[in-house]
C-alpha cells in the first residue's frame, strides 16, 4: 500500500481486499454500519484479535481508517461526578518508559483535555492522579474539619482586615 503526501498531510489509501490490513478496515466499516456511529478503537482491536490478528496492526490500521474518513477522536467526557473503578488491565511499558492509558481508564480518572496528571511512586506502585480527582481527594479529607454554619473564608478575611487595621 502506498501513501500519498499532500502538504505534509499523509493521505492513506484503502488496503486491498482480502489482506490483513484490509480486514481491519472491513471490521471498522461493519461496526460503524451496525452501531450507527463510528467504530471505536477498542471494538475494532478486540474483534480483529479474536480473529487471531495482531493488536498492533489493528491499532495502526484503525488510525489510518479514521484519518481516511476524516474522523476526529471523540473528546474525553466525564461520565460521572464521582470517580469510578475500572477493572485492572495488563499492558506494556515501552523501554523508554511510555505507555498509553486506555480511554475507559482516562474517563474514570476524569482526565482533562490537557492530559495533565500528578505522578508518584509509593512502595513501588505508580500512582497517576488527574487534577480533578486530586481536588476531590483533598476536599474529602478536609470535610471533617469543616464546622457547620461557619465560613472559614469569612473568618479568614475578618482576621486579615483586623490585622491590617481595616476594622
Buried (B, 14 or more C-beta within 10 A) or exposed (E): EEEEEEEEEEEBEBBEEEEBBBBBBBBBBEBBEEEEEBBBBBBBBEBBBEEEBBEEBBBEBBEBBBBBBEEEEEEBEBEEEEBEEEEEEEEEEEEEEEEEBEBBBBBBBBBBEEEEBEEEEEEEEEEEBBBBBEEBEEEEEEEEEEEEEEEEEEEEEEEEEEEEEEE
